[in-house]
Amino acid sequence: MTGFLLAIEGGDGAGKATTAAEIVALAREAGRSATLLSFPRYADTIGGHVLGDYLAGRLPHAASPRAAAVLYALDRFESAAAIATAAAGHELVVFDRYIASNMAYQAAQVPAGEAAGLMDWIARLEVTQFGLPRPDLSIYLDTPAEVARDLIRRKRQRSYTDATFDAYEADQALQQRVRANYAAMVAGGDALIGRWATLPTISNGALRPPRDIAAAALALVER
């Protein structure tokens, strides 16, 4: 048995962790076997540990976008066995961030003319070189920037930092470029990443209940 691989994607504060957890809960309530994997795995991999220090500003120098991309990819490469075990033992495997997150964020840190090439390079690194499975579906959570920033402020304390915003979250211009990169992936598709769908997290000016978003995501999976 090979489970359906569902990646939940979006900028910081988009509600990825909450939505991913709700999807797993709803699937289990419906009698389906489901599990969740969240990336980076800060406490479980060397790549994840270094990324925690990087995002908290504890590294002695900055990492280039390609170097950071390798660290994020390494975190998943070290998690290959965990991914395979999850896929073999469950009908549905939900990723809170996956390969596209690496693509969107690192490409947001290079000149616009270089973004597409870097995203392609990262996809090939993770899928072709590292042999990670492509998701069966990636869902982009479309959350307005101002709403996302407020949700970041409400986050529980993270394992890797005591600050309200980590290095990526604090950079609002970066977050806008991340949104643009996700929009490009959704619009254009990617042979290495697979199918995309978009779910808005705001309805009639208000944040949709997490369970409603999760139910809409499961409907896309069933479709």
N, CA, C and O of each residue as an XYZ file, in Angstrom:
892
protein
N       0.846     -1.195      0.000
C       0.000      0.000      0.000
C       0.878      1.240      0.000
O       1.852      1.319      0.749
N       0.537      2.198     -0.834
C       1.236      3.482     -0.854
C       0.224      4.580     -0.614
O      -0.735      4.726     -1.372
N       0.433      5.348      0.433
C      -0.524      6.376      0.794
C      -0.490      7.567     -0.138
O       0.492      7.803     -0.842
N      -1.582      8.312     -0.131
C      -1.700      9.557     -0.895
C      -0.872     10.612     -0.177
O      -1.038     10.814      1.026
N       0.014     11.284     -0.895
C       0.888     12.293     -0.309
C       0.317     13.687     -0.574
O       0.254     14.133     -1.720
N      -0.092     14.364      0.486
C      -0.717     15.683      0.393
C       0.172     16.716      1.076
O       0.438     16.614      2.273
N       0.633     17.710      0.318
C       1.481     18.768      0.871
C       0.651     20.029      1.105
O      -0.030     20.511      0.200
N       0.716     20.554      2.320
C       0.046     21.808      2.641
C       1.093     22.915      2.616
O       2.062     22.889      3.374
N       0.884     23.883      1.738
C       1.882     24.916      1.477
C       1.306     26.310      1.716
O       0.091     26.503      1.767
N       2.217     27.275      1.860
C       1.807     28.657      2.046
C       2.876     29.437      2.765
O       3.831     28.860      3.285
N       2.722     30.754      2.800
C       3.681     31.596      3.492
C       3.578     31.440      4.993
O       2.696     30.736      5.483
N       4.472     32.090      5.735
C       4.425     32.039      7.190
C       3.119     32.655      7.675
O       2.697     33.703      7.187
N       2.486     31.995      8.639
C       1.229     32.486      9.181
C       0.014     32.132      8.358
O      -1.085     32.602      8.652
N       0.183     31.308      7.324
C      -0.955     30.953      6.463
C      -1.899     29.950      7.118
O      -3.028     29.775      6.660
N      -1.448     29.291      8.183
C      -2.288     28.299      8.854
C      -1.979     26.870      8.455
O      -2.828     25.988      8.579
N      -0.772     26.640      7.978
C      -0.415     25.309      7.467
C      -0.463     24.234      8.542
O      -1.054     23.174      8.336
N       0.160     24.500      9.694
C       0.224     23.485     10.746
C      -1.166     23.129     11.254
O      -1.488     21.954     11.435
N      -1.988     24.150     11.482
C      -3.344     23.910     11.974
C      -4.167     23.140     10.956
O      -4.857     22.181     11.302
N      -4.093     23.563      9.694
C      -4.855     22.890      8.638
C      -4.411     21.445      8.468
O      -5.243     20.544      8.358
N      -3.097     21.221      8.446
C      -2.576     19.863      8.272
C      -3.063     18.949      9.386
O      -3.476     17.819      9.127
N      -3.016     19.434     10.638
C      -3.465     18.628     11.766
C      -4.964     18.340     11.683
O      -5.408     17.237     12.001
N      -5.737     19.335     11.255
C      -7.193     19.148     11.130
C      -7.531     18.140     10.029
O      -8.465     17.349     10.170
N      -6.771     18.172      8.938
C      -7.007     17.210      7.856
C      -6.813     15.789      8.362
O      -7.626     14.907      8.085
N      -5.729     15.570      9.107
C      -5.462     14.241      9.655
C      -6.577     13.828     10.609
O      -7.037     12.687     10.570
N      -7.014     14.752     11.470
C      -8.080     14.442     12.422
C      -9.380     14.080     11.712
O     -10.043     13.110     12.079
N      -9.744     14.860     10.695
C     -10.975     14.585      9.949
C     -10.898     13.248      9.211
O     -11.864     12.484      9.191
N      -9.757     12.977      8.616
C      -9.589     11.717      7.898
C      -9.743     10.533      8.846
O     -10.383      9.538      8.507
N      -9.158     10.644     10.027
C      -9.274      9.558     11.012
C     -10.705      9.387     11.492
O     -11.172      8.265     11.686
N     -11.403     10.508     11.683
C     -12.812     10.429     12.088
C     -13.649      9.719     11.040
O     -14.646      9.072     11.360
N     -13.231      9.846      9.774
C     -13.942      9.189      8.682
C     -13.506      7.735      8.506
O     -13.966      7.058      7.587
N     -12.636      7.260      9.366
C     -12.218      5.865      9.312
C     -11.015      5.594      8.426
O     -10.708      4.440      8.130
N     -10.328      6.658      7.998
C      -9.160      6.480      7.157
C      -7.888      6.571      7.989
O      -7.831      7.302      8.978
N      -6.885      5.833      7.583
C      -5.596      5.875      8.256
C      -4.817      7.067      7.713
O      -4.559      7.157      6.513
N      -4.443      7.983      8.611
C      -3.753      9.199      8.181
C      -2.684      9.577      9.199
O      -2.808      9.287     10.388
N      -1.629     10.233      8.707
C      -0.556     10.689      9.587
C       0.009     12.004      9.082
O      -0.218     12.396      7.937
N       0.752     12.682      9.956
C       1.274     14.013      9.663
C       2.786     14.026      9.811
O       3.329     13.473     10.767
N       3.470     14.666      8.850
C       4.895     14.939      8.941
C       5.104     16.435      8.720
O       4.659     16.990      7.715
N       5.785     17.081      9.665
C       6.030     18.520      9.571
C       7.503     18.781      9.293
O       8.378     18.188      9.924
N       7.768     19.667      8.350
C       9.138     20.053      8.006
C       9.330     21.551      8.239
O       8.402     22.337      8.046
N      10.553     21.949      8.661
C      11.708     21.117      8.990
C      11.475     20.311     10.264
O      10.657     20.679     11.106
N      12.212     19.199     10.390
C      12.154     18.361     11.584
C      13.321     18.779     12.491
O      14.358     18.117     12.552
N      13.113     19.891     13.186
C      14.189     20.542     13.921
C      14.902     19.631     14.924
O      16.115     19.737     15.101
N      14.166     18.750     15.571
C      14.757     17.916     16.625
C      15.195     16.543     16.131
O      15.767     15.766     16.895
N      14.935     16.234     14.856
C      15.129     14.863     14.397
C      16.222     14.671     13.359
O      16.649     13.541     13.122
N      16.682     15.749     12.736
C      17.691     15.616     11.684
C      18.802     16.638     11.892
O      18.614     17.656     12.557
N      19.964     16.345     11.308
C      21.063     17.303     11.353
C      20.675     18.573     10.599
O      20.890     19.686     11.080
N      20.098     18.387      9.408
C      19.656     19.536      8.628
C      18.657     20.385      9.400
O      18.749     21.612      9.397
N      17.701     19.734     10.062
C      16.704     20.461     10.834
C      17.309     21.225     11.993
O      16.907     22.353     12.276
N      18.277     20.616     12.667
C      18.941     21.289     13.796
C      19.675     22.543     13.331
O      19.563     23.600     13.952
N      20.427     22.422     12.235
C      21.159     23.580     11.713
C      20.187     24.658     11.244
O      20.443     25.848     11.432
N      19.075     24.251     10.637
C      18.086     25.228     10.184
C      17.490     26.000     11.357
O      17.229     27.198     11.245
N      17.274     25.314     12.488
C      16.773     26.010     13.664
C      17.726     27.111     14.100
O      17.299     28.219     14.424
N      19.034     26.800     14.106
C      20.033     27.815     14.456
C      20.059     28.936     13.421
O      20.215     30.108     13.764
N      19.907     28.564     12.157
C      19.921     29.554     11.077
C      18.750     30.531     11.212
O      18.935     31.746     11.142
N      17.546     29.991     11.407
C      16.359     30.834     11.489
C      16.331     31.670     12.762
O      15.712     32.733     12.799
N      16.999     31.192     13.799
C      17.053     31.944     15.057
C      18.211     32.936     15.088
O      18.386     33.656     16.071
N      19.010     32.977     14.005
C      20.122     33.910     13.938
C      21.321     33.508     14.762
O      22.112     34.362     15.162
N      21.471     32.207     15.028
C      22.588     31.745     15.859
C      23.800     31.281     15.051
O      24.834     30.960     15.637
N      23.698     31.239     13.728
C      24.855     30.851     12.921
C      25.814     32.034     12.797
O      25.380     33.185     12.822
N      27.112     31.762     12.664
C      28.098     32.854     12.631
C      28.060     33.692     11.362
O      28.589     34.803     11.348
N      27.448     33.188     10.299
C      27.361     33.977      9.067
C      26.112     33.563      8.294
O      25.529     32.509      8.547
N      25.714     34.409      7.350
C      24.508     34.144      6.569
C      24.727     33.004      5.584
O      25.851     32.762      5.144
N      23.657     32.312      5.243
C      23.719     31.246      4.243
C      23.174     31.770      2.924
O      22.168     32.480      2.907
N      23.825     31.429      1.821
C      23.315     31.810      0.507
C      22.018     31.051      0.251
O      21.789     30.016      0.877
N      21.159     31.533     -0.651
C      19.924     30.815     -0.950
C      20.153     29.359     -1.356
O      19.391     28.482     -0.950
N      21.185     29.091     -2.147
C      21.445     27.703     -2.551
C      21.918     26.859     -1.361
O      21.536     25.696     -1.229
N      22.749     27.448     -0.499
C      23.208     26.707      0.678
C      22.032     26.404      1.609
O      21.919     25.295      2.131
N      21.160     27.391      1.813
C      19.979     27.166      2.646
C      19.076     26.104      2.017
O      18.510     25.267      2.719
N      18.949     26.145      0.693
C      18.127     25.154     -0.002
C      18.645     23.743      0.240
O      17.860     22.809      0.409
N      19.955     23.590      0.258
C      20.547     22.271      0.506
C      20.227     21.807      1.925
O      19.963     20.624      2.140
N      20.247     22.724      2.898
C      19.924     22.351      4.274
C      18.476     21.876      4.386
O      18.199     20.869      5.037
N      17.557     22.601      3.753
C      16.153     22.182      3.787
C      15.977     20.839      3.080
O      15.233     19.977      3.547
N      16.666     20.668      1.955
C      16.584     19.400      1.230
C      17.210     18.272      2.049
O      16.706     17.149      2.047
N      18.305     18.568      2.747
C      18.966     17.573      3.591
C      18.035     17.103      4.698
O      17.993     15.914      5.013
N      17.295     18.023      5.286
C      16.325     17.661      6.319
C      15.353     16.602      5.798
O      15.042     15.647      6.509
N      14.875     16.763      4.576
C      13.949     15.780      4.005
C      14.683     14.503      3.572
O      14.152     13.402      3.714
N      15.905     14.657      3.043
C      16.693     13.481      2.660
C      16.935     12.581      3.874
O      16.837     11.358      3.775
N      17.250     13.190      5.018
C      17.427     12.423      6.251
C      16.108     11.828      6.732
O      16.105     10.885      7.524
N      14.996     12.369      6.263
C      13.666     11.897      6.663
C      13.069     10.910      5.664
O      11.904     10.531      5.789
N      13.861     10.491      4.669
C      13.332      9.624      3.608
C      12.719      8.348      4.164
O      11.665      7.914      3.700
N      13.371      7.744      5.153
C      12.835      6.505      5.736
C      11.517      6.770      6.450
O      10.591      5.964      6.363
N      11.427      7.895      7.157
C      10.184      8.242      7.852
C       9.055      8.478      6.857
O       7.913      8.089      7.103
N       9.375      9.119      5.728
C       8.363      9.351      4.691
C       7.898      8.030      4.107
O       6.698      7.818      3.932
N       8.840      7.134      3.801
C       8.498      5.837      3.210
C       7.657      5.001      4.170
O       6.699      4.349      3.756
N       8.014      5.023      5.441
C       7.254      4.267      6.445
C       5.834      4.805      6.565
O       4.875      4.038      6.644
N       5.709      6.136      6.578
C       4.384      6.752      6.674
C       3.529      6.398      5.461
O       2.348      6.080      5.598
N       4.134      6.456      4.268
C       3.386      6.163      3.040
C       2.987      4.700      2.964
O       1.931      4.370      2.426
N       3.825      3.821      3.500
C       3.523      2.393      3.453
C       2.451      1.993      4.462
O       1.753      0.997      4.272
N       2.323      2.773      5.533
C       1.416      2.372      6.600
C       0.130      3.156      6.699
O      -0.693      2.874      7.570
N      -0.071      4.143      5.823
C      -1.265      4.984      5.932
C      -1.867      5.273      4.557
O      -1.165      5.301      3.547
N      -3.170      5.484      4.545
C      -3.851      5.856      3.305
C      -3.536      7.296      2.909
O      -3.490      7.630      1.725
N      -3.321      8.138      3.910
C      -3.084      9.562      3.659
C      -1.904     10.042      4.497
O      -1.881      9.860      5.714
N      -0.929     10.655      3.838
C       0.199     11.281      4.524
C       0.136     12.777      4.229
O       0.185     13.192      3.071
N       0.025     13.579      5.286
C      -0.080     15.026      5.135
C       1.242     15.667      5.540
O       1.744     15.438      6.641
N       1.796     16.467      4.645
C       3.016     17.209      4.928
C       2.672     18.648      5.294
O       1.980     19.335      4.543
N       3.152     19.101      6.440
C       3.105     20.518      6.798
C       4.395     21.113      6.259
O       5.433     21.051      6.919
N       4.338     21.686      5.072
C       5.476     22.137      4.252
C       6.148     20.926      3.609
O       6.292     19.863      4.214
N       6.554     21.137      2.349
C       7.296     20.075      1.668
C       8.248     20.746      0.670
O       8.744     21.841      0.937
N       8.502     20.122     -0.445
C       9.528     20.593     -1.381
C       9.242     22.002     -1.903
O      10.156     22.817     -2.024
N       7.986     22.286     -2.208
C       7.638     23.595     -2.778
C       7.965     24.736     -1.828
O       8.239     25.849     -2.278
N       7.943     24.488     -0.538
C       8.291     25.531      0.426
C       9.737     25.972      0.248
O      10.041     27.165      0.274
N      10.619     25.005      0.069
C      12.026     25.305     -0.183
C      12.166     26.145     -1.454
O      12.912     27.124     -1.482
N      11.448     25.756     -2.492
C      11.500     26.469     -3.758
C      11.035     27.912     -3.603
O      11.710     28.835     -4.058
N       9.876     28.110     -2.958
C       9.286     29.439     -2.839
C      10.153     30.377     -2.019
O      10.336     31.539     -2.381
N      10.689     29.872     -0.909
C      11.434     30.748     -0.005
C      12.829     31.077     -0.509
O      13.256     32.228     -0.422
N      13.537     30.110     -1.024
C      14.898     30.415     -1.494
C      14.871     31.269     -2.759
O      15.716     32.147     -2.934
N      13.910     31.018     -3.636
C      13.803     31.824     -4.857
C      13.374     33.248     -4.544
O      13.553     34.140     -5.374
N      12.809     33.480     -3.360
C      12.423     34.831     -2.960
C      13.626     35.661     -2.542
O      13.497     36.860     -2.295
N      14.802     35.030     -2.461
C      15.993     35.724     -1.983
C      17.026     35.976     -3.083
O      18.169     36.341     -2.805
N      16.610     35.776     -4.327
C      17.485     36.065     -5.466
C      16.772     37.064     -6.376
O      15.562     37.244     -6.240
N      17.483     37.722     -7.302
C      16.816     38.624     -8.248
C      15.682     37.912     -8.989
O      15.754     36.714     -9.260
N      14.640     38.675     -9.308
C      13.448     38.088     -9.920
C      13.768     37.252    -11.155
O      13.134     36.223    -11.389
N      14.743     37.684    -11.942
C      15.091     36.958    -13.154
C      15.743     35.610    -12.909
O      15.841     34.790    -13.822
N      16.193     35.374    -11.672
C      16.846     34.114    -11.335
C      15.924     33.157    -10.584
O      16.289     32.007    -10.340
N      14.736     33.625    -10.217
C      13.862     32.841     -9.349
C      13.429     31.524     -9.987
O      13.511     30.475     -9.347
N      12.969     31.563    -11.237
C      12.470     30.342    -11.888
C      13.572     29.293    -12.005
O      13.331     28.107    -11.782
N      14.771     29.728    -12.353
C      15.875     28.792    -12.478
C      16.244     28.156    -11.156
O      16.549     26.965    -11.102
N      16.220     28.948    -10.073
C      16.549     28.393     -8.764
C      15.469     27.417     -8.303
O      15.786     26.380     -7.720
N      14.202     27.733     -8.555
C      13.133     26.817     -8.166
C      13.276     25.481     -8.887
O      13.082     24.424     -8.286
N      13.612     25.525    -10.161
C      13.821     24.296    -10.918
C      15.004     23.511    -10.352
O      14.940     22.287    -10.233
N      16.082     24.213    -10.002
C      17.266     23.566     -9.431
C      16.939     22.855     -8.124
O      17.397     21.738     -7.887
N      16.139     23.510     -7.273
C      15.762     22.915     -5.991
C      14.866     21.696     -6.195
O      15.042     20.679     -5.524
N      13.906     21.793     -7.115
C      13.030     20.658     -7.380
C      13.832     19.456     -7.851
O      13.580     18.327     -7.429
N      14.793     19.699     -8.722
C      15.622     18.599     -9.225
C      16.528     18.035     -8.124
O      16.773     16.830     -8.076
N      17.019     18.903     -7.248
C      17.846     18.442     -6.133
C      17.053     17.477     -5.249
O      17.536     16.397     -4.907
N      15.847     17.871     -4.888
C      15.073     17.064     -3.942
C      14.459     15.819     -4.589
O      14.494     14.735     -4.006
N      13.902     15.972     -5.778
C      13.197     14.853     -6.405
C      14.140     13.932     -7.178
O      14.081     12.711     -7.032
N      15.013     14.524     -8.001
C      15.881     13.717     -8.866
C      17.130     13.239     -8.134
O      17.445     12.049     -8.152
N      17.841     14.159     -7.492
C      19.085     13.788     -6.833
C      18.860     13.047     -5.520
O      19.486     12.017     -5.272
N      17.975     13.565     -4.682
C      17.743     12.950     -3.383
C      16.663     11.875     -3.429
O      16.487     11.142     -2.456
N      15.940     11.766     -4.539
C      14.960     10.696     -4.703
C      13.739     10.800     -3.810
O      13.118      9.783     -3.499
N      13.378     12.019     -3.384
C      12.198     12.179     -2.535
C      10.932     12.062     -3.374
O      10.910     12.504     -4.523
N       9.879     11.474     -2.817
C       8.652     11.303     -3.604
C       7.953     12.636     -3.840
O       7.856     13.460     -2.930
N       7.466     12.848     -5.059
C       6.692     14.052     -5.331
C       5.313     13.887     -4.707
O       4.785     12.775     -4.674
N       4.723     14.961     -4.214
C       3.383     14.862     -3.632
C       2.340     14.547     -4.708
O       2.495     14.928     -5.868
N       1.291     13.854     -4.310
C       0.182     13.618     -5.238
C      -0.621     14.898     -5.449
O      -1.214     15.104     -6.508
N      -0.634     15.752     -4.433
C      -1.322     17.043     -4.536
C      -0.681     18.009     -3.549
O      -0.403     17.650     -2.405
N      -0.450     19.237     -4.002
C      -0.018     20.322     -3.121
C      -1.146     21.341     -3.049
O      -1.685     21.754     -4.076
N      -1.499     21.744     -1.840
C      -2.549     22.742     -1.647
C      -1.929     24.018     -1.089
O      -1.284     24.005     -0.040
N      -2.134     25.109     -1.802
C      -1.629     26.412     -1.369
C      -2.718     27.125     -0.575
O      -3.814     27.360     -1.084
N      -2.409     27.467      0.680
C      -3.337     28.211      1.517
C      -3.132     29.704      1.265
O      -2.104     30.274      1.631
N      -4.107     30.310      0.648
C      -4.027     31.720      0.260
C      -4.528     32.587      1.408
O      -5.732     32.728      1.622
N      -3.573     33.167      2.145
C      -3.881     33.992      3.313
C      -3.311     35.383      3.109
O      -2.109     35.510      2.875
N      -4.131     36.445      3.187
C      -3.605     37.804      3.019
C      -2.450     38.079      3.970
O      -2.433     37.571      5.091
N      -1.487     38.880      3.530
C      -0.267     39.124      4.294
C      -0.550     39.682      5.683
O       0.077     39.266      6.657
N      -1.492     40.625      5.782
C      -1.751     41.242      7.083
C      -2.368     40.247      8.064
O      -2.096     40.298      9.263
N      -3.191     39.352      7.551
C      -3.778     38.310      8.401
C      -2.705     37.327      8.842
O      -2.661     36.921     10.003
N      -1.845     36.950      7.913
C      -0.775     36.007      8.220
C       0.140     36.552      9.314
O       0.547     35.814     10.211
N       0.462     37.842      9.241
C       1.367     38.425     10.235
C       0.732     38.391     11.617
O       1.419     38.137     12.606
N      -0.555     38.642     11.700
C      -1.253     38.580     12.985
C      -1.259     37.151     13.526
O      -1.117     36.940     14.730
N      -1.421     36.177     12.638
C      -1.417     34.782     13.074
C      -0.039     34.349     13.563
O       0.063     33.532     14.478
N       1.025     34.889     12.962
C       2.377     34.576     13.440
C       2.526     35.050     14.886
O       3.110     34.347     15.710
N       2.005     36.229     15.196
C       2.111     36.767     16.555
C       1.428     35.849     17.571
O       1.813     35.815     18.740
N       0.418     35.108     17.121
C      -0.326     34.245     18.040
C       0.266     32.843     18.160
O      -0.209     32.033     18.957
N       1.301     32.554     17.372
C       1.883     31.215     17.405
C       2.415     30.884     18.792
O       2.881     31.757     19.524
N       2.335     29.605     19.135
C       2.971     29.153     20.365
C       4.490     29.233     20.191
O       4.997     29.310     19.072
N       5.197     29.215     21.308
C       6.658     29.306     21.244
C       7.226     28.142     20.454
O       6.834     26.993     20.653
N       8.160     28.450     19.550
C       8.799     27.424     18.736
C       9.996     26.835     19.446
O      10.559     27.463     20.343
N      10.395     25.629     19.052
C      11.503     24.940     19.712
C      12.847     25.595     19.415
O      13.795     25.431     20.183
N      12.942     26.342     18.304
C      14.242     26.839     17.877
C      14.483     28.320     18.172
O      15.596     28.811     17.982
N      13.442     29.046     18.638
C      13.614     30.471     18.908
C      12.599     30.958     19.935
O      11.485     30.441     20.015
N      13.000     31.967     20.725
C      12.095     32.620     21.664
C      11.486     33.886     21.076
O      10.601     34.494     21.678
N      11.964     34.279     19.893
C      11.490     35.513     19.263
C      10.094     35.336     18.670
O       9.695     34.226     18.318
N       9.354     36.448     18.564
C       8.021     36.387     17.948
C       8.118     36.035     16.476
O       7.325     35.240     15.974
N       9.099     36.630     15.769
C       9.294     36.380     14.347
C      10.687     35.806     14.128
O      11.664     36.315     14.677
N      10.781     34.731     13.317
C      12.115     34.250     12.971
C      12.631     35.065     11.780
O      11.986     36.022     11.351
N      13.805     34.678     11.246
C      14.454     35.487     10.214
C      13.583     35.666      8.977
O      13.565     36.745      8.387
N      12.871     34.633      8.583
C      12.011     34.724      7.404
C      10.727     35.500      7.711
O      10.295     36.336      6.917
N      10.125     35.220      8.860
C       8.852     35.847      9.211
C       8.972     37.358      9.373
O       8.022     38.092      9.100
N      10.140     37.826      9.817
C      10.322     39.251     10.091
C      10.431     40.091      8.824
O      10.241     41.306      8.866
N      10.736     39.454      7.704
C      10.975     40.171      6.449
C       9.688     40.202      5.625
O       9.370     39.238      4.930
N       8.946     41.315      5.705
C       7.656     41.393      5.025
C       7.812     41.410      3.504
O       6.977     40.851      2.792
N       8.869     42.043      3.002
C       9.097     42.048      1.560
C       9.376     40.637      1.062
O       8.908     40.246     -0.007
N      10.134     39.881      1.832
C      10.400     38.482      1.488
C       9.102     37.700      1.419
O       8.899     36.904      0.502
N       8.225     37.922      2.384
C       6.956     37.191      2.412
C       6.120     37.483      1.158
O       5.441     36.594      0.645
N       6.170     38.716      0.673
C       5.438     39.053     -0.552
C       6.026     38.308     -1.757
O       5.286     37.833     -2.619
N       7.339     38.212     -1.810
C       7.967     37.481     -2.914
C       7.675     35.988     -2.818
O       7.520     35.315     -3.837
N       7.601     35.475     -1.597
C       7.230     34.068     -1.408
C       5.837     33.813     -1.975
O       5.610     32.823     -2.670
N       4.910     34.717     -1.670
C       3.551     34.585     -2.200
C       3.559     34.585     -3.729
O       2.840     33.809     -4.359
N       4.361     35.444     -4.308
C       4.448     35.510     -5.770
C       5.004     34.218     -6.348
O       4.548     33.763     -7.397
N       5.984     33.622     -5.675
C       6.562     32.367     -6.166
C       5.553     31.226     -6.077
O       5.468     30.393     -6.979
N       4.795     31.193     -4.992
C       3.750     30.175     -4.889
C       2.708     30.362     -6.001
O       2.261     29.393     -6.614
N       2.332     31.616     -6.248
C       1.346     31.889     -7.294
C       1.844     31.398     -8.644
O       1.075     30.857     -9.439
N       3.141     31.588     -8.902
C       3.714     31.119    -10.167
C       3.676     29.608    -10.265
O       3.385     29.063    -11.329
N       3.968     28.921     -9.165
C       3.929     27.456     -9.180
C       2.514     26.940     -9.392
O       2.289     26.003    -10.157
N       1.565     27.567     -8.703
C       0.172     27.144     -8.847
C      -0.323     27.363    -10.269
O      -0.991     26.501    -10.840
N       0.008     28.522    -10.842
C      -0.473     28.874    -12.181
C       0.185     28.040    -13.265
O      -0.469     27.619    -14.218
N       1.484     27.802    -13.117
C       2.213     27.125    -14.177
C       2.339     25.634    -14.022
O       2.621     24.929    -14.991
N       2.134     25.136    -12.807
C       2.357     23.709    -12.585
C       3.836     23.389    -12.676
O       4.631     24.225    -13.106
N       4.205     22.194    -12.277
C       5.607     21.786    -12.318
C       5.640     20.278    -12.452
O       5.088     19.567    -11.612
N       6.278     19.788    -13.490
C       6.310     18.346    -13.736
C       6.955     17.587    -12.585
O       6.615     16.433    -12.324
N       7.896     18.246    -11.891
C       8.578     17.572    -10.791
C       7.778     17.620     -9.492
O       7.918     16.739     -8.643
N       6.949     18.636     -9.336
C       6.204     18.801     -8.086
C       4.791     18.236     -8.184
O       4.252     17.763     -7.184
N       4.189     18.274     -9.351
C       2.865     17.670     -9.513
C       1.723     18.661     -9.458
O       1.898     19.854     -9.705
N       0.538     18.141     -9.125
C      -0.691     18.931     -9.189
C      -0.809     19.928     -8.044
O      -0.286     19.724     -6.948
N      -1.523     21.024     -8.344
C      -1.733     22.092     -7.366
C      -3.213     22.429     -7.255
O      -3.984     22.254     -8.199
N      -3.588     22.917     -6.080
C      -4.901     23.505     -5.855
C      -4.724     24.637     -4.861
O      -3.785     24.618     -4.066
N      -5.610     25.623     -4.892
C      -5.555     26.762     -3.972
C      -6.810     26.785     -3.107
O      -7.922     26.591     -3.599
N      -6.615     27.025     -1.807
C      -7.745     27.188     -0.898
C      -7.614     28.540     -0.199
O      -6.624     28.774      0.495
N      -8.593     29.436     -0.367
C      -8.566     30.698      0.381
C      -8.900     30.441      1.848
O      -9.774     29.630      2.155
N      -8.214     31.124      2.743
C      -8.476     30.944      4.171
C      -9.366     32.047      4.742
O      -9.695     32.039      5.929
N      -9.752     32.994      3.885
C     -10.638     34.082      4.295
C     -11.947     33.979      3.507
O     -11.940     33.748      2.298
N     -13.061     34.152      4.207
C     -14.372     34.156      3.560
C     -15.209     35.284      4.152
O     -15.372     35.376      5.369
N     -15.740     36.143      3.280
C     -16.550     37.282      3.725
C     -15.819     38.132      4.764
O     -16.413     38.616      5.727
N     -14.509     38.301      4.541
C     -13.717     39.159      5.409
C     -13.281     38.542      6.718
O     -12.633     39.208      7.525
N     -13.621     37.276      6.951
C     -13.264     36.620      8.211
C     -12.480     35.347      7.947
O     -12.624     34.717      6.899
N     -11.652     34.981      8.910
C     -10.863     33.755      8.804
C     -11.786     32.547      8.864
O     -12.596     32.425      9.783
N     -11.666     31.658      7.889
C     -12.496     30.454      7.880
C     -12.104     29.534      9.030
O     -10.923     29.462      9.371
N     -13.054     28.831      9.638
C     -12.708     27.869     10.688
C     -11.753     26.808     10.136
O     -11.946     26.332      9.017
N     -10.731     26.432     10.901
C      -9.765     25.443     10.423
C     -10.401     24.151      9.927
O      -9.926     23.547      8.966
N     -11.485     23.728     10.592
C     -12.125     22.481     10.177
C     -12.785     22.623      8.809
O     -12.831     21.656      8.049
N     -13.295     23.805      8.484
C     -13.888     24.030      7.159
C     -12.818     23.955      6.070
O     -13.032     23.372      5.007
N     -11.660     24.558      6.357
C     -10.557     24.513      5.387
C     -10.094     23.076      5.200
O      -9.836     22.638      4.079
N      -9.989     22.343      6.310
C      -9.546     20.949      6.245
C     -10.536     20.100      5.460
O     -10.129     19.242      4.677
N     -11.833     20.327      5.659
C     -12.843     19.571      4.934
C     -12.757     19.852      3.440
O     -12.922     18.944      2.625
N     -12.498     21.109      3.076
C     -12.348     21.461      1.662
C     -11.105     20.777      1.078
O     -11.113     20.335     -0.071
N     -10.054     20.697      1.870
C      -8.830     20.034      1.405
C      -9.078     18.536      1.175
O      -8.635     17.971      0.175
N      -9.786     17.909      2.107
C     -10.084     16.474      1.941
C     -10.967     16.227      0.727
O     -10.837     15.202      0.057
N     -11.863     17.165      0.444
C     -12.706     17.026     -0.749
C     -11.852     17.052     -2.012
O     -12.130     16.333     -2.971
N     -10.806     17.888     -2.007
C      -9.893     17.914     -3.149
C      -9.133     16.604     -3.284
O      -8.895     16.132     -4.396
N      -8.754     16.018     -2.160
C      -8.071     14.730     -2.179
C      -8.990     13.656     -2.760
O      -8.572     12.854     -3.595
N     -10.229     13.649     -2.317
C     -11.193     12.650     -2.816
C     -11.437     12.820     -4.311
O     -11.628     11.845     -5.039
N     -11.427     14.069     -4.752
C     -11.660     14.332     -6.177
C     -10.535     13.790     -7.022
O     -10.563     13.921     -8.246
